[in-house]
């Protein structure tokens, strides 16, 4: 049975000076660890911005955050366009979506040790994107308050997609073989 996907009313996106979007992806495993950390930063007043969460299959309640399960594609992209900081799981699609839209991205990998994923490939992705200067990394050894402070002045390396070049290479290969 499919999961109910909501459309976010346009009025929820307007009138916000600063927005943090937290996205946990659509993995069918819980990822409460990240939301617990964001909640803690709200309680400590290190986050006073509006926080919107796309929680996927993670069940979580907090009256200081607007939490949605899954959003339709257009509403999700509207939120990414509107947000100032994107805190995301370590999925390549979410990271790239934020980078292509010029957002400050904080990547937090789902980890196998917490049963958030089947392996730690997200840690590898987040580490690579961070080492290359595209995103900020938030992992077990990091303090979210420090990462959020860095995010306010972070200037990411500009991401340039290589998709068009790859398509041309594949088309050339097909045409010549």
mmCIF file of the C-alpha atoms, coordinates in Angstrom:
data_MODEL
# 
_entry.id   MODEL 
# 
loop_
_atom_site.group_PDB 
_atom_site.id 
_atom_site.type_symbol 
_atom_site.label_atom_id 
_atom_site.label_alt_id 
_atom_site.label_comp_id 
_atom_site.label_asym_id 
_atom_site.label_entity_id 
_atom_site.label_seq_id 
_atom_site.pdbx_PDB_ins_code 
_atom_site.Cartn_x 
_atom_site.Cartn_y 
_atom_site.Cartn_z 
_atom_site.occupancy 
_atom_site.B_iso_or_equiv 
_atom_site.pdbx_formal_charge 
_atom_site.auth_seq_id 
_atom_site.auth_comp_id 
_atom_site.auth_asym_id 
_atom_site.auth_atom_id 
_atom_site.pdbx_PDB_model_num 
ATOM 1   C CA . UNK A 1 1   ? 0.000  0.000  0.000   1.00 0.00 ? 1   UNK A CA 1 
ATOM 2   C CA . UNK A 1 2   ? 1.373  3.426  -0.934  1.00 0.00 ? 2   UNK A CA 1 
ATOM 3   C CA . UNK A 1 3   ? 2.160  6.191  1.495   1.00 0.00 ? 3   UNK A CA 1 
ATOM 4   C CA . UNK A 1 4   ? -0.030 9.276  1.426   1.00 0.00 ? 4   UNK A CA 1 
ATOM 5   C CA . UNK A 1 5   ? 1.747  12.161 -0.299  1.00 0.00 ? 5   UNK A CA 1 
ATOM 6   C CA . UNK A 1 6   ? 0.680  15.684 0.641   1.00 0.00 ? 6   UNK A CA 1 
ATOM 7   C CA . UNK A 1 7   ? 0.705  18.867 -1.344  1.00 0.00 ? 7   UNK A CA 1 
ATOM 8   C CA . UNK A 1 8   ? 2.004  21.779 0.692   1.00 0.00 ? 8   UNK A CA 1 
ATOM 9   C CA . UNK A 1 9   ? -0.286 24.816 0.532   1.00 0.00 ? 9   UNK A CA 1 
ATOM 10  C CA . UNK A 1 10  ? 1.483  27.808 -1.010  1.00 0.00 ? 10  UNK A CA 1 
ATOM 11  C CA . UNK A 1 11  ? 0.583  29.994 1.981   1.00 0.00 ? 11  UNK A CA 1 
ATOM 12  C CA . UNK A 1 12  ? 2.893  27.908 4.186   1.00 0.00 ? 12  UNK A CA 1 
ATOM 13  C CA . UNK A 1 13  ? 5.892  29.001 2.125   1.00 0.00 ? 13  UNK A CA 1 
ATOM 14  C CA . UNK A 1 14  ? 5.435  32.755 2.273   1.00 0.00 ? 14  UNK A CA 1 
ATOM 15  C CA . UNK A 1 15  ? 6.326  35.310 4.889   1.00 0.00 ? 15  UNK A CA 1 
ATOM 16  C CA . UNK A 1 16  ? 9.283  33.404 6.321   1.00 0.00 ? 16  UNK A CA 1 
ATOM 17  C CA . UNK A 1 17  ? 12.536 35.309 6.698   1.00 0.00 ? 17  UNK A CA 1 
ATOM 18  C CA . UNK A 1 18  ? 14.775 32.274 7.193   1.00 0.00 ? 18  UNK A CA 1 
ATOM 19  C CA . UNK A 1 19  ? 13.895 28.642 6.676   1.00 0.00 ? 19  UNK A CA 1 
ATOM 20  C CA . UNK A 1 20  ? 15.712 25.441 7.515   1.00 0.00 ? 20  UNK A CA 1 
ATOM 21  C CA . UNK A 1 21  ? 14.490 22.396 5.615   1.00 0.00 ? 21  UNK A CA 1 
ATOM 22  C CA . UNK A 1 22  ? 15.311 18.994 7.055   1.00 0.00 ? 22  UNK A CA 1 
ATOM 23  C CA . UNK A 1 23  ? 14.800 16.066 4.707   1.00 0.00 ? 23  UNK A CA 1 
ATOM 24  C CA . UNK A 1 24  ? 15.122 12.444 5.751   1.00 0.00 ? 24  UNK A CA 1 
ATOM 25  C CA . UNK A 1 25  ? 14.410 10.912 2.359   1.00 0.00 ? 25  UNK A CA 1 
ATOM 26  C CA . UNK A 1 26  ? 12.080 8.042  1.598   1.00 0.00 ? 26  UNK A CA 1 
ATOM 27  C CA . UNK A 1 27  ? 14.100 5.184  3.128   1.00 0.00 ? 27  UNK A CA 1 
ATOM 28  C CA . UNK A 1 28  ? 11.748 2.830  4.972   1.00 0.00 ? 28  UNK A CA 1 
ATOM 29  C CA . UNK A 1 29  ? 13.869 2.950  8.134   1.00 0.00 ? 29  UNK A CA 1 
ATOM 30  C CA . UNK A 1 30  ? 13.608 5.446  10.999  1.00 0.00 ? 30  UNK A CA 1 
ATOM 31  C CA . UNK A 1 31  ? 16.028 8.391  11.253  1.00 0.00 ? 31  UNK A CA 1 
ATOM 32  C CA . UNK A 1 32  ? 15.055 9.947  14.582  1.00 0.00 ? 32  UNK A CA 1 
ATOM 33  C CA . UNK A 1 33  ? 18.670 10.697 15.527  1.00 0.00 ? 33  UNK A CA 1 
ATOM 34  C CA . UNK A 1 34  ? 18.837 13.729 13.229  1.00 0.00 ? 34  UNK A CA 1 
ATOM 35  C CA . UNK A 1 35  ? 15.461 15.073 14.362  1.00 0.00 ? 35  UNK A CA 1 
ATOM 36  C CA . UNK A 1 36  ? 16.451 14.615 18.021  1.00 0.00 ? 36  UNK A CA 1 
ATOM 37  C CA . UNK A 1 37  ? 19.559 16.710 17.354  1.00 0.00 ? 37  UNK A CA 1 
ATOM 38  C CA . UNK A 1 38  ? 17.592 19.432 15.539  1.00 0.00 ? 38  UNK A CA 1 
ATOM 39  C CA . UNK A 1 39  ? 15.021 19.463 18.365  1.00 0.00 ? 39  UNK A CA 1 
ATOM 40  C CA . UNK A 1 40  ? 17.798 19.842 20.921  1.00 0.00 ? 40  UNK A CA 1 
ATOM 41  C CA . UNK A 1 41  ? 19.218 22.841 19.022  1.00 0.00 ? 41  UNK A CA 1 
ATOM 42  C CA . UNK A 1 42  ? 15.760 24.438 18.948  1.00 0.00 ? 42  UNK A CA 1 
ATOM 43  C CA . UNK A 1 43  ? 15.439 23.940 22.718  1.00 0.00 ? 43  UNK A CA 1 
ATOM 44  C CA . UNK A 1 44  ? 18.907 25.440 23.260  1.00 0.00 ? 44  UNK A CA 1 
ATOM 45  C CA . UNK A 1 45  ? 17.883 28.421 21.079  1.00 0.00 ? 45  UNK A CA 1 
ATOM 46  C CA . UNK A 1 46  ? 20.686 27.670 18.607  1.00 0.00 ? 46  UNK A CA 1 
ATOM 47  C CA . UNK A 1 47  ? 17.935 27.405 16.009  1.00 0.00 ? 47  UNK A CA 1 
ATOM 48  C CA . UNK A 1 48  ? 15.330 30.147 16.054  1.00 0.00 ? 48  UNK A CA 1 
ATOM 49  C CA . UNK A 1 49  ? 14.458 29.893 12.373  1.00 0.00 ? 49  UNK A CA 1 
ATOM 50  C CA . UNK A 1 50  ? 11.389 28.146 11.044  1.00 0.00 ? 50  UNK A CA 1 
ATOM 51  C CA . UNK A 1 51  ? 12.098 24.430 10.590  1.00 0.00 ? 51  UNK A CA 1 
ATOM 52  C CA . UNK A 1 52  ? 10.182 22.291 8.104   1.00 0.00 ? 52  UNK A CA 1 
ATOM 53  C CA . UNK A 1 53  ? 10.772 18.539 8.018   1.00 0.00 ? 53  UNK A CA 1 
ATOM 54  C CA . UNK A 1 54  ? 10.107 16.015 5.277   1.00 0.00 ? 54  UNK A CA 1 
ATOM 55  C CA . UNK A 1 55  ? 10.239 12.958 7.555   1.00 0.00 ? 55  UNK A CA 1 
ATOM 56  C CA . UNK A 1 56  ? 9.462  10.152 5.131   1.00 0.00 ? 56  UNK A CA 1 
ATOM 57  C CA . UNK A 1 57  ? 8.772  7.025  7.166   1.00 0.00 ? 57  UNK A CA 1 
ATOM 58  C CA . UNK A 1 58  ? 10.200 8.444  10.396  1.00 0.00 ? 58  UNK A CA 1 
ATOM 59  C CA . UNK A 1 59  ? 7.455  9.025  12.938  1.00 0.00 ? 59  UNK A CA 1 
ATOM 60  C CA . UNK A 1 60  ? 8.221  12.102 15.009  1.00 0.00 ? 60  UNK A CA 1 
ATOM 61  C CA . UNK A 1 61  ? 6.267  14.739 16.901  1.00 0.00 ? 61  UNK A CA 1 
ATOM 62  C CA . UNK A 1 62  ? 7.507  18.199 17.821  1.00 0.00 ? 62  UNK A CA 1 
ATOM 63  C CA . UNK A 1 63  ? 5.404  21.343 18.004  1.00 0.00 ? 63  UNK A CA 1 
ATOM 64  C CA . UNK A 1 64  ? 8.432  23.533 17.151  1.00 0.00 ? 64  UNK A CA 1 
ATOM 65  C CA . UNK A 1 65  ? 8.790  22.023 13.657  1.00 0.00 ? 65  UNK A CA 1 
ATOM 66  C CA . UNK A 1 66  ? 6.366  21.590 10.752  1.00 0.00 ? 66  UNK A CA 1 
ATOM 67  C CA . UNK A 1 67  ? 6.624  17.881 9.976   1.00 0.00 ? 67  UNK A CA 1 
ATOM 68  C CA . UNK A 1 68  ? 5.320  16.161 6.838   1.00 0.00 ? 68  UNK A CA 1 
ATOM 69  C CA . UNK A 1 69  ? 5.666  12.520 5.838   1.00 0.00 ? 69  UNK A CA 1 
ATOM 70  C CA . UNK A 1 70  ? 6.191  12.785 2.108   1.00 0.00 ? 70  UNK A CA 1 
ATOM 71  C CA . UNK A 1 71  ? 5.474  15.756 -0.120  1.00 0.00 ? 71  UNK A CA 1 
ATOM 72  C CA . UNK A 1 72  ? 4.646  15.780 -3.797  1.00 0.00 ? 72  UNK A CA 1 
ATOM 73  C CA . UNK A 1 73  ? 7.564  16.622 -6.088  1.00 0.00 ? 73  UNK A CA 1 
ATOM 74  C CA . UNK A 1 74  ? 6.544  20.233 -6.785  1.00 0.00 ? 74  UNK A CA 1 
ATOM 75  C CA . UNK A 1 75  ? 5.925  21.094 -3.118  1.00 0.00 ? 75  UNK A CA 1 
ATOM 76  C CA . UNK A 1 76  ? 9.215  19.502 -2.123  1.00 0.00 ? 76  UNK A CA 1 
ATOM 77  C CA . UNK A 1 77  ? 11.112 21.504 -4.740  1.00 0.00 ? 77  UNK A CA 1 
ATOM 78  C CA . UNK A 1 78  ? 9.311  24.695 -3.659  1.00 0.00 ? 78  UNK A CA 1 
ATOM 79  C CA . UNK A 1 79  ? 10.572 24.113 -0.135  1.00 0.00 ? 79  UNK A CA 1 
ATOM 80  C CA . UNK A 1 80  ? 14.119 23.547 -1.341  1.00 0.00 ? 80  UNK A CA 1 
ATOM 81  C CA . UNK A 1 81  ? 13.890 26.752 -3.385  1.00 0.00 ? 81  UNK A CA 1 
ATOM 82  C CA . UNK A 1 82  ? 12.620 28.654 -0.326  1.00 0.00 ? 82  UNK A CA 1 
ATOM 83  C CA . UNK A 1 83  ? 15.010 27.246 2.284   1.00 0.00 ? 83  UNK A CA 1 
ATOM 84  C CA . UNK A 1 84  ? 18.204 28.946 3.320   1.00 0.00 ? 84  UNK A CA 1 
ATOM 85  C CA . UNK A 1 85  ? 19.791 25.824 4.795   1.00 0.00 ? 85  UNK A CA 1 
ATOM 86  C CA . UNK A 1 86  ? 19.051 22.263 3.705   1.00 0.00 ? 86  UNK A CA 1 
ATOM 87  C CA . UNK A 1 87  ? 19.859 19.643 6.325   1.00 0.00 ? 87  UNK A CA 1 
ATOM 88  C CA . UNK A 1 88  ? 19.583 16.317 4.561   1.00 0.00 ? 88  UNK A CA 1 
ATOM 89  C CA . UNK A 1 89  ? 20.291 12.638 4.909   1.00 0.00 ? 89  UNK A CA 1 
ATOM 90  C CA . UNK A 1 90  ? 23.288 11.510 2.893   1.00 0.00 ? 90  UNK A CA 1 
ATOM 91  C CA . UNK A 1 91  ? 21.377 10.482 -0.214  1.00 0.00 ? 91  UNK A CA 1 
ATOM 92  C CA . UNK A 1 92  ? 22.951 11.650 -3.457  1.00 0.00 ? 92  UNK A CA 1 
ATOM 93  C CA . UNK A 1 93  ? 19.643 12.831 -4.930  1.00 0.00 ? 93  UNK A CA 1 
ATOM 94  C CA . UNK A 1 94  ? 18.807 15.135 -2.035  1.00 0.00 ? 94  UNK A CA 1 
ATOM 95  C CA . UNK A 1 95  ? 22.329 16.525 -1.813  1.00 0.00 ? 95  UNK A CA 1 
ATOM 96  C CA . UNK A 1 96  ? 22.477 17.184 -5.562  1.00 0.00 ? 96  UNK A CA 1 
ATOM 97  C CA . UNK A 1 97  ? 19.000 18.723 -5.573  1.00 0.00 ? 97  UNK A CA 1 
ATOM 98  C CA . UNK A 1 98  ? 20.134 21.252 -2.982  1.00 0.00 ? 98  UNK A CA 1 
ATOM 99  C CA . UNK A 1 99  ? 23.445 21.949 -4.719  1.00 0.00 ? 99  UNK A CA 1 
ATOM 100 C CA . UNK A 1 100 ? 21.825 22.484 -8.116  1.00 0.00 ? 100 UNK A CA 1 
ATOM 101 C CA . UNK A 1 101 ? 19.561 25.072 -6.479  1.00 0.00 ? 101 UNK A CA 1 
ATOM 102 C CA . UNK A 1 102 ? 22.514 26.860 -4.853  1.00 0.00 ? 102 UNK A CA 1 
ATOM 103 C CA . UNK A 1 103 ? 21.572 25.979 -1.278  1.00 0.00 ? 103 UNK A CA 1 
ATOM 104 C CA . UNK A 1 104 ? 23.799 25.617 1.747   1.00 0.00 ? 104 UNK A CA 1 
ATOM 105 C CA . UNK A 1 105 ? 23.640 21.864 2.347   1.00 0.00 ? 105 UNK A CA 1 
ATOM 106 C CA . UNK A 1 106 ? 24.422 20.061 5.575   1.00 0.00 ? 106 UNK A CA 1 
ATOM 107 C CA . UNK A 1 107 ? 24.690 16.309 4.973   1.00 0.00 ? 107 UNK A CA 1 
ATOM 108 C CA . UNK A 1 108 ? 24.018 13.882 7.804   1.00 0.00 ? 108 UNK A CA 1 
ATOM 109 C CA . UNK A 1 109 ? 24.444 10.247 6.784   1.00 0.00 ? 109 UNK A CA 1 
ATOM 110 C CA . UNK A 1 110 ? 22.081 7.506  7.848   1.00 0.00 ? 110 UNK A CA 1 
ATOM 111 C CA . UNK A 1 111 ? 24.207 4.855  9.553   1.00 0.00 ? 111 UNK A CA 1 
ATOM 112 C CA . UNK A 1 112 ? 23.935 1.074  9.670   1.00 0.00 ? 112 UNK A CA 1 
ATOM 113 C CA . UNK A 1 113 ? 24.954 0.941  13.341  1.00 0.00 ? 113 UNK A CA 1 
ATOM 114 C CA . UNK A 1 114 ? 21.672 2.685  14.232  1.00 0.00 ? 114 UNK A CA 1 
ATOM 115 C CA . UNK A 1 115 ? 19.617 0.604  11.752  1.00 0.00 ? 115 UNK A CA 1 
ATOM 116 C CA . UNK A 1 116 ? 18.999 3.751  9.695   1.00 0.00 ? 116 UNK A CA 1 
ATOM 117 C CA . UNK A 1 117 ? 20.309 2.088  6.544   1.00 0.00 ? 117 UNK A CA 1 
ATOM 118 C CA . UNK A 1 118 ? 21.695 -1.270 5.407   1.00 0.00 ? 118 UNK A CA 1 
ATOM 119 C CA . UNK A 1 119 ? 25.270 0.042  5.055   1.00 0.00 ? 119 UNK A CA 1 
ATOM 120 C CA . UNK A 1 120 ? 27.297 3.231  5.425   1.00 0.00 ? 120 UNK A CA 1 
ATOM 121 C CA . UNK A 1 121 ? 27.477 4.392  1.808   1.00 0.00 ? 121 UNK A CA 1 
ATOM 122 C CA . UNK A 1 122 ? 25.826 7.686  2.842   1.00 0.00 ? 122 UNK A CA 1 
ATOM 123 C CA . UNK A 1 123 ? 28.768 8.416  5.132   1.00 0.00 ? 123 UNK A CA 1 
ATOM 124 C CA . UNK A 1 124 ? 31.099 7.935  2.177   1.00 0.00 ? 124 UNK A CA 1 
ATOM 125 C CA . UNK A 1 125 ? 29.001 10.275 -0.001  1.00 0.00 ? 125 UNK A CA 1 
ATOM 126 C CA . UNK A 1 126 ? 28.774 12.973 2.657   1.00 0.00 ? 126 UNK A CA 1 
ATOM 127 C CA . UNK A 1 127 ? 32.513 12.757 3.352   1.00 0.00 ? 127 UNK A CA 1 
ATOM 128 C CA . UNK A 1 128 ? 33.339 13.070 -0.354  1.00 0.00 ? 128 UNK A CA 1 
ATOM 129 C CA . UNK A 1 129 ? 31.010 16.029 -0.984  1.00 0.00 ? 129 UNK A CA 1 
ATOM 130 C CA . UNK A 1 130 ? 32.349 17.714 2.154   1.00 0.00 ? 130 UNK A CA 1 
ATOM 131 C CA . UNK A 1 131 ? 36.012 17.116 1.306   1.00 0.00 ? 131 UNK A CA 1 
ATOM 132 C CA . UNK A 1 132 ? 35.404 18.627 -2.144  1.00 0.00 ? 132 UNK A CA 1 
ATOM 133 C CA . UNK A 1 133 ? 33.903 21.770 -0.560  1.00 0.00 ? 133 UNK A CA 1 
ATOM 134 C CA . UNK A 1 134 ? 30.327 21.333 -1.791  1.00 0.00 ? 134 UNK A CA 1 
ATOM 135 C CA . UNK A 1 135 ? 28.568 20.722 1.538   1.00 0.00 ? 135 UNK A CA 1 
ATOM 136 C CA . UNK A 1 136 ? 29.054 20.785 5.273   1.00 0.00 ? 136 UNK A CA 1 
ATOM 137 C CA . UNK A 1 137 ? 29.244 17.425 7.041   1.00 0.00 ? 137 UNK A CA 1 
ATOM 138 C CA . UNK A 1 138 ? 27.343 16.592 10.210  1.00 0.00 ? 138 UNK A CA 1 
ATOM 139 C CA . UNK A 1 139 ? 28.331 13.220 11.637  1.00 0.00 ? 139 UNK A CA 1 
ATOM 140 C CA . UNK A 1 140 ? 28.664 11.553 15.020  1.00 0.00 ? 140 UNK A CA 1 
ATOM 141 C CA . UNK A 1 141 ? 31.799 13.448 16.008  1.00 0.00 ? 141 UNK A CA 1 
ATOM 142 C CA . UNK A 1 142 ? 30.378 16.859 15.055  1.00 0.00 ? 142 UNK A CA 1 
ATOM 143 C CA . UNK A 1 143 ? 28.361 19.326 17.124  1.00 0.00 ? 143 UNK A CA 1 
ATOM 144 C CA . UNK A 1 144 ? 25.270 20.448 15.212  1.00 0.00 ? 144 UNK A CA 1 
ATOM 145 C CA . UNK A 1 145 ? 25.419 23.918 16.793  1.00 0.00 ? 145 UNK A CA 1 
ATOM 146 C CA . UNK A 1 146 ? 28.930 24.388 15.354  1.00 0.00 ? 146 UNK A CA 1 
ATOM 147 C CA . UNK A 1 147 ? 27.898 23.117 11.919  1.00 0.00 ? 147 UNK A CA 1 
ATOM 148 C CA . UNK A 1 148 ? 24.875 25.439 11.879  1.00 0.00 ? 148 UNK A CA 1 
ATOM 149 C CA . UNK A 1 149 ? 27.092 28.375 12.792  1.00 0.00 ? 149 UNK A CA 1 
ATOM 150 C CA . UNK A 1 150 ? 29.445 27.517 9.908   1.00 0.00 ? 150 UNK A CA 1 
ATOM 151 C CA . UNK A 1 151 ? 26.433 27.206 7.579   1.00 0.00 ? 151 UNK A CA 1 
ATOM 152 C CA . UNK A 1 152 ? 25.508 30.864 8.100   1.00 0.00 ? 152 UNK A CA 1 
ATOM 153 C CA . UNK A 1 153 ? 28.737 31.954 6.370   1.00 0.00 ? 153 UNK A CA 1 
ATOM 154 C CA . UNK A 1 154 ? 29.560 28.860 4.293   1.00 0.00 ? 154 UNK A CA 1 
ATOM 155 C CA . UNK A 1 155 ? 30.367 29.496 0.653   1.00 0.00 ? 155 UNK A CA 1 
ATOM 156 C CA . UNK A 1 156 ? 30.093 26.193 -1.173  1.00 0.00 ? 156 UNK A CA 1 
ATOM 157 C CA . UNK A 1 157 ? 32.145 25.289 -4.170  1.00 0.00 ? 157 UNK A CA 1 
ATOM 158 C CA . UNK A 1 158 ? 29.908 25.665 -7.231  1.00 0.00 ? 158 UNK A CA 1 
ATOM 159 C CA . UNK A 1 159 ? 28.551 22.318 -8.370  1.00 0.00 ? 159 UNK A CA 1 
ATOM 160 C CA . UNK A 1 160 ? 28.664 21.661 -12.096 1.00 0.00 ? 160 UNK A CA 1 
ATOM 161 C CA . UNK A 1 161 ? 26.809 18.651 -13.406 1.00 0.00 ? 161 UNK A CA 1 
ATOM 162 C CA . UNK A 1 162 ? 28.551 16.426 -15.916 1.00 0.00 ? 162 UNK A CA 1 
ATOM 163 C CA . UNK A 1 163 ? 25.299 14.852 -17.121 1.00 0.00 ? 163 UNK A CA 1 
ATOM 164 C CA . UNK A 1 164 ? 25.309 16.434 -20.595 1.00 0.00 ? 164 UNK A CA 1 
ATOM 165 C CA . UNK A 1 165 ? 28.861 15.269 -21.227 1.00 0.00 ? 165 UNK A CA 1 
ATOM 166 C CA . UNK A 1 166 ? 28.009 11.732 -20.084 1.00 0.00 ? 166 UNK A CA 1 
ATOM 167 C CA . UNK A 1 167 ? 24.970 11.633 -22.384 1.00 0.00 ? 167 UNK A CA 1 
ATOM 168 C CA . UNK A 1 168 ? 27.121 12.727 -25.325 1.00 0.00 ? 168 UNK A CA 1 
ATOM 169 C CA . UNK A 1 169 ? 29.707 10.034 -24.527 1.00 0.00 ? 169 UNK A CA 1 
ATOM 170 C CA . UNK A 1 170 ? 27.015 7.347  -24.369 1.00 0.00 ? 170 UNK A CA 1 
ATOM 171 C CA . UNK A 1 171 ? 25.331 8.558  -27.565 1.00 0.00 ? 171 UNK A CA 1 
ATOM 172 C CA . UNK A 1 172 ? 28.706 8.632  -29.337 1.00 0.00 ? 172 UNK A CA 1 
ATOM 173 C CA . UNK A 1 173 ? 29.469 5.114  -28.127 1.00 0.00 ? 173 UNK A CA 1 
ATOM 174 C CA . UNK A 1 174 ? 26.073 3.813  -29.302 1.00 0.00 ? 174 UNK A CA 1 
ATOM 175 C CA . UNK A 1 175 ? 26.361 5.558  -32.679 1.00 0.00 ? 175 UNK A CA 1 
ATOM 176 C CA . UNK A 1 176 ? 29.831 4.152  -33.313 1.00 0.00 ? 176 UNK A CA 1 
ATOM 177 C CA . UNK A 1 177 ? 29.397 0.572  -32.080 1.00 0.00 ? 177 UNK A CA 1 
# 
